[in-house]
């Protein structure tokens, strides 16, 4: 059951780490912080939509 949810959850967690990196760049006033934050928000939205699609399709069931 967990295998169906592994990739969207992993993508969400990695994009969260990327967003933290973007926040560090913004705090330190280095260039590219806003770009990193914006792109990671889009990746998080994609992973949430992907997870919703898996749940709606019934991805939690064992399909044998």
Buried (B, 14 or more C-beta within 10 A) or exposed (E): EEEBBEEBEEBBEBBBEBBEBBBEBBEEEEEEBEEBBEBBBEBBEBBEEBBEEBEEEEBEEEEE
